[in-house]
């Protein structure tokens, strides 16, 4: 077993999974979801030509999901 493998096994468990960066991302995601569901009024949304009336939280939720997917696509780790 190499020293790198030994140190990674020692870091295993819950403390190795919850780094400060991951905790911050989780908190921001929770705040975003709370913000989304606090805004429930209907608004007109226009995407190029069509205009749709929908609850504001659905448009926020759609943008949140699109942002998460873009972030995942851009920053995923490449398997070698």
Secondary structure, 3 states (H helix, E strand, C coil): CCHHHHHHHHCCCHHHHCCHHHHHHHHHHHHHHHHHHHCCCEEEEEECCEEEEEEHHHHHHHHHHHHHHHHHHHHCCCCC
